[in-house]
């Protein structure tokens, strides 16, 4: 959907080590990523509202057609199998709308990153298909 629209993409990630951008760059049609930022500092406000603000501001600042913000806790806060294993908030902003989701997965482990990346790309796909 991104390639068909020739959309430029901006991506802000905290706990995925830049792997959302990496996945998009690996596509044969070569998604047009104009700005990718790995936010190295742990974001203290991992909320849908903050993800929306980051995605909308990043889209406007870069001139992208669509922007993704994936903000998450860097470490599992209370252990892998506790009620609070971490948090991630993802937002995807276009000119017309911003979609957001919160997940109870966080941290920098391979499994957590894989889940976050998959969810972010799915939200990106859904937003691109709607616009």
JORAJO-V389846 format. One record per backbone hydrogen bond with DSSP energy under -0.5 kcal/mol. NH is the residue of the N-H (numbers start at 0). CO is the residue of the C=O. E is the energy in kcal/mol with one decimal. If there is no record, write none. Layout:
# JORAJO-V389846
NH_CO_E, NH_CO_E
This chain:
# JORAJO-V389846
4_0_-1.4, 5_1_-0.7, 5_2_-0.5, 6_1_-2.3, 8_31_-3.1, 9_65_-2.0, 10_34_-2.5, 11_67_-2.8, 12_36_-2.7, 13_69_-1.6, 18_15_-1.9, 21_17_-1.8, 22_18_-2.2, 23_19_-1.9, 24_20_-2.5, 25_21_-1.4, 26_23_-1.2, 29_26_-1.6, 30_23_-1.0, 31_6_-0.7, 32_30_-1.5, 33_8_-2.4, 33_31_-0.7, 34_8_-1.2, 36_10_-3.1, 38_12_-3.4, 38_36_-0.8, 39_37_-1.0, 45_43_-0.9, 46_44_-1.3, 50_46_-2.3, 51_47_-2.5, 52_48_-2.2, 53_49_-2.6, 54_50_-2.7, 55_51_-2.7, 56_52_-2.4, 57_53_-2.7, 58_54_-2.3, 59_55_-2.1, 60_56_-2.7, 61_57_-1.9, 62_58_-1.5, 63_58_-1.0, 64_7_-1.7, 65_7_-1.7, 66_92_-2.1, 67_9_-2.6, 68_90_-2.7, 69_11_-2.8, 70_68_-0.6, 70_88_-2.9, 71_69_-0.5, 72_86_-2.6, 77_83_-0.9, 81_78_-1.2, 84_82_-0.6, 87_102_-2.2, 88_70_-3.2, 89_100_-2.9, 90_68_-2.2, 91_98_-2.6, 92_66_-2.6, 93_96_-3.0, 94_64_-0.5, 98_91_-2.6, 100_89_-2.4, 102_87_-3.2, 106_72_-2.9, 107_73_-0.6, 112_108_-2.8, 113_109_-2.3, 114_110_-2.2, 115_111_-2.4, 116_112_-2.9, 117_113_-2.3, 118_114_-2.3, 119_115_-2.7, 120_116_-2.7, 121_117_-2.0, 122_118_-2.3, 123_119_-2.3, 124_120_-2.6, 125_121_-2.6, 126_122_-2.3, 127_123_-2.5, 128_124_-2.0, 129_125_-1.4, 130_126_-1.3
